[in-house]
């Protein structure tokens, strides 16, 4: 009888973390998402609103083409392009550069509300999404320890979205467009990294609990059958 080597479990855990990161856009997605924002702010500062709008759209289009050519995940590329499209449309309609950030501000509020609601109805979204994407089922919901871990991960995302909304909405109301752009970028990478770290911890916790529960589910009948098979007369 052999037992899996610790290295195998470690490799599987690392693979799951990479899959999770890819499903959430990947490191390249985080980098790409900042380029249109920087281009927009710089173009607006030097050339005005309309050139900034077209520059941001152009940057988003180039990024989309690059991701397609490199055969990266298509969905984040398309989502990013449409996100920039909506942002520049709002900026054009409002006639103000700060309108570029309005969509993201209210999106953060909506996301935060949805994540919070999922905790209140005892279906934390981090657990639901992770299990659905990886075909793990929803049995973790009957385990208080696993559910609390996913609750904490989900509430971390709630805190991230709430912080983005509060800070950026205040900067928007104060007409601090430059600081608004800085806040959008600064509150992207660091806060996402914190939420991702808590998510990885929650996944590990829930996975370990699932293995413990599966091992403990062996019934008396299973034990008896196993012992009979072990000590049965081979003749």
N, C-alpha and C positions, 0 to 999 in steps of 0.2 A: 504493500500500500504506500503510495507516495502522496505527499502534500505539496500544494503549489508553493513555489519559492517566493520569498518576500519580494524579490525583484519583479516577478510577474504581476503581483498585485499593485506594486508601485507604478509599473508601466501602464496598467489598465487605468489607474487613477489619473495619471498624467494625460492619457488619451482622452478621457472624459472631460478634463478641464479644457483641453484644446478644442474639443468639439463644442463645448459650451461657449467659449470665446468666439469661435467662428459663427455660431448661430446668432450671436449678439452683434455681429458686424465685423469682428476681428480687429486687430491692431491697425491694419491698413485702412479699415473703414473709419476708425477714429481720426486718423491722420487726414484722410481725404475730406472728411466733413469739415475740417477747420479751414481748408484752402479757400472755398468760396466766401467765407466770412471775412477772412483777411483781405482778399482781393476786393470785396465790396467796400470795406471801410477805407482802404487806401485809395481806391478809385474815387470814392465819394469825397474824400478830403482834398484830392488834387484836381479832380475834373468835374465833380458835381454828381447829382443823383442819377440822371439817365445813363451816362457812361458807366457808373457803378453798377447799375442794374444789368446792362449788357455784359459787363466784365464778369460779374458773378455767374450769369447764365453760361457764358463762354467757358469759364473755369469748370463749372459743373458738367458741361457737355464733354469737355476734354477728359475729365476724370472718369466719366462713364465709358467713353471710348477706350481709355487705357485699361480699365477693369475688364472690359469685354475682350480686348486683345490678349490680355494676360490670363484669360479664362478663369477669372476669379468669380466668386458668387455674384450672380446677376441681380438678385433681389435687392441687396443693399445699395447697389449702384443705381438702380432705377428709383428706389425710394429716396435716395439722396438727391437725385436730379429733380424729382417732383417736389421735394421739400424746399429746395432752393427756388424752384419755379413759383411756389405759393408765396414764399417770403418776398421775392422781388415784386410779385403782383400786388401784394399788400402795400409795399413801399411805394409803388407807382400810384396806387389808388389814394393813399393818404398824402402823397406828395412830400413825404418826410423820410429821411434815411432810417430813423429809428423804427419805422414800420416794418423794416426787414426782420426785426427780432420779435415782432408781436405774435406771430404764429407759434414760435418756439415757447414763448412765455405761457400762452394759454394751453398749449399741448402739455407742458409740464404739470399744470394744474389738473388737467383731465387725467393724465397718467397716474398722478399721485392719488387722486380720488378713487380710481379704479383699483389700484393696488391696496389701498386702505380698505375699501369695501370687501375685497376678497378675503382679508383677514377677519373682518367682522362676521362674515358668513361662513367662517371656518374652512375656507378653500384658498389658502395663500397662493397667489399666482406663481411665485417662484417654483413651488412644488408642483403645481398643476402643469405649468409650461414645461418644466424639465422632464417630468414623467411622460408627458404626451410626446415630446420630441424624441425621447429615447425608448418609447414603448415599454415603460416600466409599470404601467397600471397605477391605480390610485389607492392601493392597500395601505400606504403610509398614513392615510388620513385617520385610520383607526388606532394609530400609535401616537400617544400624547407627546413622546419625546421627539419623534420625527416631525410632527406637526408644529411643535414649538420652534424647532430649528428653522423650518420653512417660514414660520411666522416672523422670526427675527430677520431673516434675509429679505422677506417682502417688506417689512417695516423699514429696513435700511433704504430700500428704493423709494419708499414713501418720503423719508427724510431728505433724500437727494432731490426728488422732484419738488418738494416743498421749499427747500432752500433755493433752488433755481428760480422758482416762481417769485418768492418774496423779494429776493435781492434784485432780480432783473426787472420785476414790475416797478420797484422803487426807482431804479435807474431810468427806466422808461418814462415814468411820470416826471422825473427831474430833468428830462431832456439831455441826459449824459450819454450820448450815443457812443462816444469812444470808450468810456468805461463799461457800457453795456456790451460792446463787442469783447472787451477784455474779460468780463464776467462770464460771458457765454463760453469762451474758450477755457478759462481757468476753472470753471465749475464743471467742465466736461470730463477731462482725463482724470484728475485726482478723485473726484466723487465717484466716477464710474469704477475706478480701481478699488475703492473701499467697498462698494456694493458687490463687485465681482468676488472680492476676497471672502466676504460674508456668505455669498452664494455657494462658493466652493466648499466652505466649511459646512454649510447646511447639507449639501449633497453628500459629503463624506459621512456626516453624522447619520443621515437617513439611510444611506447604503449599509453602514455597519449595523444599524438597528434592524434592517430588513434581514440581514444574514443571521442575526441572533434570533429573530422571531422564527425564521424558517427552520433553524436548528432545534428550537424548542417545541415545534409543532408535531414532533414525532409522538404518536399516540401509543397507549399501552399495547394495543393490538399490533402496531408496527414493531414494537420492541419484542413482543412474543413471537411474531412471525420471523423476525430476524434471528432470534435465538434458536428457534426450531430449525431454521435453515442451517445455522452454524453448527449445531450439535446433532443434526440428523445422522442416522446410520447410513454411511455411503453405500452399504450393500442393499 
